Amino acid sequence: MSSSFFLKGKTRQVHKRKGERITKKTPKKPNAPNLENGHESSDSDLDLKKFSDAEESESDHETAEQKKLRLAKKYLEEIEKEEAKRAELKDLDDAVEKRLQRDYLEQKGKLRVEVADNYTAPTENDVKLIRAKEHRLSLTCVCISSDGAFAFTGCKSGSVIKWSLREKKKLGSLTYKTHSKYLKGGVTSIALTTDFKYLATSDSSPDIQIWDPHALKHIHTFKGHKNIVVGLVFRKNTHSLYSASKDRSAKSWSLDEMAYVETLFGHQSPITSIDALTRERAVTAGGRDTTIRVWKIVEESQLVFNGPVGSVDEVKLLNEEHFVSGSDNGSICLWSVLKKKPLCTVTEAHGSENDVPRWISSLATLLNSDIFASGSYDNHIRLWKIADAYRNIKPMFSVEINGFVNSMQFTSDGQQLFAAVGQEHKAGRWFKQAAAKNGLLIVKLPVKLK
């Protein structure tokens, strides 16, 4: 603050005489600055005052009608802002409500999304086979990360490969040579946790190996089965693992504690397939005992379903209440957990050869939808629609592929299907298709947007 605005020294006192009036004159200074509360007014303050004065003068000149119009516009603007905010909150509430409702229906097994009619058959350009030298024998299994970014495949030569699905190339591998301590022969099954924290593998031994899927580092070995483990599956959104073995038992494991939980007994022959979703349940196929069992783990009980004659080799859940099975007699069955007999059966789903039906070697379901896929060795992957309120199975279209389709999985959005393909059946060497190539088949499924 400039000191020139203040007097220096003592203030001279002025005494008035009796009857005399004293008037104090303040000298006028040209262009004296305006002091307000001890601060000098800036140019911006003056501009603001001018603007305020101009606005005031403008409102002074307003007629009553103009003023009403101005206030009405202002009021409408406020209402519009409030309504926009309310609509935004309502949209958010609706989205949350729909998500909660979907999660609730999925948990109860009541979620039904009918999408089959939106699909069209893929063209030749929509199908691609990717290969790696580590997979010199038939691929036996495949699993996809929940975000659809990565795939893991296993094969009879005892190798596991991690793939980037965006770049369609190999990112890393585990082989019998480099990890002989943990990989003891052909890989039979692979499973991933929903959060991509754990990868589980089984091979030609009774052991289950747990890996870090990011770095492909070994974490733990589960021992307990007495014969080869043929199937692995994680319960959705958990670290609970279910395994199925040729020792006729299924087991439950906790990866949070890296501990064994319990054993499920009931099958009378080696188990061939296992699956699970969100509930604490698992479904298993019992091969030659021709039964499918739904294990209610919390209730410590099981539901038994009698399948067709032969060997029930494959089982996959569509939702918490329905599942499909495939047998070596070529039939595909659709089931409900509420009925002991199939709701629908397709016989010789992949045709026959020399009057012998072709085995169903793999199944894949698009969860909570009306679509599933089946594989065999007739050089086709077949897609099916579940119709008429689960009373019918109708063919949609097929995808040409040379070789045995040993394992399949849809991406969660249903836009791609991945298949582990090989020259031989995953479980043995009964047949061989020499012209086939061992690799991971990527099928892009065209979806018509409504």
N, C-alpha and C positions, 0 to 999 in steps of 0.2 A: 504494500500500500504506500502510495507516494506521501512523503513527509511534508510536501509543500501544501497539503490540504489542512495542516494543523499549525497553530501559533506556537512559537517557541518562547520559553521564559514564563514568568508569573503573570497571571491575569491581573490587570489594574482594576482596583475596586473604585466604584463611583458612588459617592455619598450624595444624597439629595438634601437640599435645604428644606426647611419647614415651609410648606405651601408651594413647593416647587415640583413640577412634574418632569420626570426624566424620560426621555424617549431614546431607545437604543436603535441606532441605525446600522444596518448591515450593509457594508459596501457591496455594490454589484460588480461582479467579475464577468467579463465577456466570455461566453461559451463555457461557463462553469460546469464541471462534471456533476452528474446526478448521483448523490450518495444515498444508498438505501441499505439500512442495517449495517452500515460500515463498509459496504462493498460498492465498488464502482460498477455501474451498469455496462454490460458489453453490447456490442452491435447486435448479437443474436437476440438478446433480451428485447432490444428495441424493435427488431424485426417481428418477434413473437407478439409484442404489444400491438404493432401495426396490424398484423394478421388478425389478432383477436378483435381489435377495433373494427376492422373491415367486416369480419364475420358478424359482429354485433350490429354494425350499421346495416348489413344486408338483412339480418333477421328483423331489424327495426322496420325495414321497408317492406317486409312480407305482409301479404294480406292474410286475413284469417283463414281463407280457403287454402292458400298456399302452405300455410303452417300446418293445417290439418293433413294435407297431402304428404308433406315431408315427414311428419310424425307417423303417419300410416305406413309409409314406405319403410321407415326405420323399424317399426313394429313387425312388419312382414319379414324383414331381413332376420330379425331375432328369432322369429318362429321357424323360418327355414333352417337356421343354424341348429336350433333345438331338435327339429324333426330329423335332420341329417344325422345328428349325433345319436338320436334314439334308434334310427334305422340301422346305423352301424352296430350299435349294441345288440339290437334284435337279431341281425345277421350272425353276430358272434354267438349269441345264445342259441340260435337255431342250429348253427354248425356244431356247437358243443353237444346239444341235445341229440342231434342225428348220430354223432360219434358215439355217445354213451348208449344210445338205443342199439346201434350196430354192434358195439362190444357186448351188450347184454344178450342180444339175439344170438351172436356168435357163441358166447359162453353156454347158452342154453341149447345150442344146436338148432336154433330156429331161423337162422339167417339164410335167406334164399335170394340169390342174385341170378336172374335169367339173362344170360349174355350170348348163348349159343347162336342165336339168329343173327348176331352182329358180325360173325366171322365168315371169311371167305377163304377158299383154298389158296395156300401159298404157291408162288411161281418158282421156277428153277432158281431165280436170282435171290429168293428168300431163304434158300437152304445152303448152308456152308459147313464143310467138315474141316476141323482143325486137328493137327496131329503133332506128336512129339516123339523123338527117338527113344525116350525112356519107356514109352508105351509100345513095346515091340510085340506084346501079346494082346489078346482081347481085353477091352475095357469092361469092367464088371459093375462099376457104381459111379454115380455123380451126385453132387449136392451143390446148391446155389446159395450164395449169401442173401440175406433178406432184402438188401437194397439192390440186388441184381447186378452188382459190380464184379463179383468174383465167382469162380467155379472151382471145385476140387474134384478130381477124377482118380480112380484107382484101377489097377489092371492085374492080370494074372502073373505078370512078371515081377510083381512085388514093388511097384512104384506108385507114388502119389504125386500128382502135378497140380499146382496152383495156376489158374488162368486169369488173365484180365479179360473180361468179356467186352469191354469197350474197345480195346485194342486188338482183341482176339489173338492174344499171344501168351506164351508161357512166362510166368513170373518167377517160378522156383519149383524145386522138386525134392521129394524124399525117395530114395531108392534103396533097394535091398543091399547094394554094395556099400553105400555111404552110411546107412543106418541099420546095419545087420543086427545090432543089439535089440532093436525095437520092431523091425519089419522081418517077419519070419515066413516068407512065402507070399503067395498071391493075395492081394487085397480083396476082401469080401464085402466091406461096407464102409461108408463114410457118413458122418453127421456133423452139423454145425449148430452152435447156439444162435438164437435170434440176434443177440447183441454182438456176435462175431468175436467172442472172447475165447471160446474153446472149439477145437476141432478134435473129433474122436474117430479113430480108425480101428478096423479089425482085419485079421488076416488068417492064414492057415495055421492058427494056434488058438488056444483058449483065452488069450490075453486081449485086453482092450488098451490102446495107447491114446493118451491125451496130449494134444499139441497146442502151441500158440499159433493161430492161423496167420498172424501178421508176419512173424519172423520164422515160422516153421521150426521152432525149437521144441524139444520134448519136455513135457511137464510132469507126467505121471503115468504109471502102469496099473491098471486094475486086473487083479487075478481073482479067480473064483469059479469060472466055468470049467467044465471037465472035457469039453470038446470044442470044435471050431465055432467061433461066433460068426453068424451069417447075417445078422441085422442089427443096426443101431439107429436110434432116433432120440432127439431131445424133445422134451415137452416144451411147447411154445412159450417164449418169454421167461424161461427158467433155466437153471443149470442142472435140472434133473434129467438123467440119461437112462433109457431103457435099452436092454440088449436081449437078443434072442440067439439061441445056440442049438447045435446038433445034439446037445446033451438033453434035449426035450424040455429045457427050462428057459424062462425069461427072468432077467434080474433088473433091479432098480438100483441106481447109484446117484450119489449127491456129489457134484463137483465143487460145491461151496466148501464142503468139509473134506473133499477127496476121499469119500468113504462109501463102502457097500451099505445098502439099505435093506433090501429083502429079495427073496426068490419066489417066483410064481410057478407053481407046479400044476400040471393037469394034462398036458399033451402026452399022447402015447407014442409019438414018433418024432424024429427031429423037426424042429421048427424051421420054416422056410422064409418067413417074412414077418416084419413088425412095423407098426405105425402108431403115432400118437398126435394129439392136437393140444388144446389148452387145458382141458380137464385132467385130473389125476387118473387117467385111464390109458390103457394100451390095448391094441388089437393085434392078434397074432394068427398066422396061418400055420396049421399043423401038418402040412404035407400029406403023407400017406394015411394019417388017421382021419383025413377028410373033414376035420373040424376047423372052425374059426372061433376064437375065444376073445371076448371083450373082458378085460381085467378091470374090475372096480377096485382100485388099490386102497382107497380110504375105507370102503365097506368090507374089504377083505373077502370079496366074492367074485364070481365070474359068470358070464353068460356064454352058453355053448350053442353054436350054430352048425348044423350038419350040411356040409357042402356036397358037390356032385362026386360021383365015383371017380377014382384016380387019385391024383395028388394035388392038393390046393397049394399052389406055389407062390401066389402073390395076393396081397391085401393092402388096400389104401382107403383111408377115410376121406369122404366127401365133405362131411361136417360132423358135428358131435353125435348125430343120430343115424347117419347113413354111411355105408361103405361099399366098395366094389371088390370083387375077388376074381382071380384068374387061375385056371387049372391046366394040367398037362393034357386034359381031354379036349382042349381048345375052347372051353366055355368061359364066358364072363357072366358073373352074377351080381345083381344089385340087391343090397340088404338094408333092412331097418333093424335097429337094436330092439325094437318092440316085437319083431316076428322071427320065429325060428327058421322059417323057410324063405328062400329068395323072393323078392318082390317081382323080379324079372330075370330071365336067363337068355343069353344069346349063345347058341351052340355053334361050334366051328367058326368062331369070330374072325379067324385069319385063314379060313379055308382048310383044305387037307392036302396031303401028299401021299400018293399010293394008298388011298383010302384010310390014311391015318391023320387025324386032326393035328394041326400044328399047335405046339404048346404055347401058352401065353407066358412070355418070358419077362414082361415088365408092365407096370401100370403107373399112370400119373394122374392126379386129380387137380383141377383148379378149385381151390378151397371155397366152400360155401356157394358154389355156382352149379350150373347144369351141364358142365363139360368134364370129360375125362379122356385120356388117351391110352391106347394099348399097343404093345409091341410084341413081335414074334420073330420068325425068320422067313417070312414070305415077301421080304423086300418092301414092306410098307409099315409105316406108323399110322394107325387108324384113330381118328377122333370121333367121339360119340356124344350125342345129346341125350340127357335124361328128360323124358317128356311125360305128359299125362299124370302129373303129381306122383312121380316115382313109380309109375306102373309100367313104364316102357323105356326101352333104349333104342335110339334111332341113329343110324350112321350119318356123319356129317361129310367128311372128306378124308382122303388119305395123303400121306407124304411118302414119296418114293425114297428108299434108302437100301443100299446093298449091305447085307450082313445081319447078325443077331442084334436085336435091340435089348440090351441087358439091364438098363436102368434109365429112368426118365424123370424130369422135374420141370414144372412150369415156373416161370417167374411170377411173383405175387400179383403183378398187374395183368397177367395173362397174355402179354404181347409176344412172349418167346417161349419156346419149348426146347429143352436140352436133352440129348440122348447119348448115353454111353454105348458105342457100337463096336462090335468085334466079329472076328471070323468064327468064334465058337460060343456056345452057351456058357454063361457065367459059372454054372455049377458043375460042368463036366466037359468031356471031349467026345461026346457021342456023334456029333456031326461037325463038319467044317466047311465053310464057304470060302474057298481059296481066293475068289475074285474080290472079296470084301476087304475093306481097309479098316484098321483099328484106329478109332479117333473119337473126338467129341463132336457130335452133330448139333449145329445151332439152327433152329427153325424159327424164322420170323413169321408170326401169325397176323395176317392183315385183318384189322378190325374196322368195320364201317362205323363211323361216328354218326349218331342220330342227331 
